[in-house]
Amino acid sequence: MHRWQHWLGLGMLLLNSAVHADVQAFRSGSLQQILTAHHGKPFILSYWSLSCTHCATEMTTFAQLQQRYPHLPIILVSTDSPEDIPELLQIVAQQGLTNTEQWVFADSSVEKLRYAIDRHWYGELPRTYLYAANHQVTAISGAIPIEKLEAWIQQHLP
Amino acid sequence: MRRYRCRELLVSCRGVCAVWLFMAIAMPVFAAHDHAMQHSDAQKNAAALAISASFDAHGRVWLARVIDQHVVVSHSDDLGKTFSMPVQVNAVPEKINLGGEYRPKLVAAGGRIYVSWNQGLPQRYSGNIRFAVSTNQGKSFTTPLTVNADSDPDSYSHRFDALSADENGNVAIAWIDKRAAVAAQRAGEKYHGAAIYIAESHDGGISFGSNRKLADHSCECCRLAIARDPDGTPVVMWRQLFESNIRDFALARVGEPLQRVATDGWAIDACPHHGGAMAIDKNGQRHLIWFTGVASAPGLFYRRMNAGKLTSPYAVGDPQRQAGHPAVLAEGQRVFVAWKEFDGNTTTIRVMLSSDHGANWNKPATLASTRDAADYPLLIAGRGHAWLVWHTTEHGLQFIDLGSL
């Protein structure tokens, strides 16, 4: 194999491992990757979509939370597809949430990803998971009032 | 290669037939695989799988799908084995909202081919309801017209079109419309959700009457269902907002107030992206099926409405397997219900049948499955039979015979 082919292969590998510098590809196993990366720490993981009107409300809340609790990781996973990345980035920037970790569904079967995340989640959005430090998780469908999120944070953020 | 796949499907069909005892007929399954379908076969995601199919009176099946910003229509005289070359409906490309609760709609009736779709606009959550008709057997279509007619240019959100057409050139299109929400916002008032609008044509889709509001405060992102009472009057079913955030189903006959048809009490500030289905039989009995995510009893439910009276909700499918996205077909005494289930690896289409107007139901059977992306199931009638139509990445377009009507 020629040397250039090695470089090409490496390039392809890098392209595949990240859909975009700011938005990672969420595939089977990505949730485990997120859990491992945030081992022993509380965090908020929220699934959203471009087509979801209530997700915008939720993002406004998250932007407020991020200002008040800058050390609490907020992870956003879009259930759209990689081709929507420019629009996703635009919306997240408009909401002032650019410091969040971002992912986008990147599997032809959305059902498969959703089922692996939570078989009791039927696709309603936003869908948010509050992870305590021991990764005990609370699942909530729908935009969450900021008071409720703050009550959880005060209980779980060290 | 393609022939092999077709044979493989026929083999798997025999197994299905064994399960599907009550029909006692051969159930050929065909994979569409001519040039016209190659594009959609190659698609990777569920959005590109979103299609509509309808039989005309001569047993020809008509298919609408979207390719590169064009709605295209083709037809098949051999139950989907081969299709004609697709004809573009909109000559000028436009962004078309697709996938999930969106799909292009097609109805073949009275010698005409009616098509509607949702044009995406630059603003978020926005769209126009678009429509075109062919009066020359699908050779060409009229210039698309925008059915939503707003005097206010800022009320740009019209989405989730539902299309109905009969043999006599009566066409009805219902949709979710945010003009009232925009007006309220401008006046500094609160307005929950969106509204349901309808426009009707009585000249075969050449012209439409004014936009009429059927109801205020609908949920915003769930597909609508439309059917006609025996007198031809359209009836629309949708997810409605009761109080501020209870997302249960309602229906309305044009000219009459809405009637609540589900009292699940699913209170949630979220977008379920999960509409229901409705069929109306010749006796005027309405067959309704819908999804609720209410924590106490999530899942699919079926009930009938006869002369304003509702039967008790009947749980359908396995909520542990994500039972959802239903279709219903009522022809004569028979009622068919199809829905999707998923076990973590395989998506299956489950079908159940009633032979007594929906009073009693047989045990549901699995009629198709895939391990890859799949559209919702569709149920259509034609050639004296009922058909399950399902489009998947793995198998292409399948027509599964559900038996004679």
Interface residues (C-beta under 8 A of the other chain):
Chain A: S49 L50 S51 C52 T53 H54 C55 A56 T57 S81 I91 S108 S109 V110 E111 K112 R114 Y115 A116 R119 H120 Y122 G123 E124 L125 P126 R127 S141 G142 A143
Chain B: K44 N45 A46 A47 G100 R124 Y125 E220 C221 N245 I268 D269 A270 C271 P272 H273 H274 F291 G293 P298 Q320 Q322 G324 K340 F342 D343 G344 N345 T347 R371 D372 A373 A374 T393
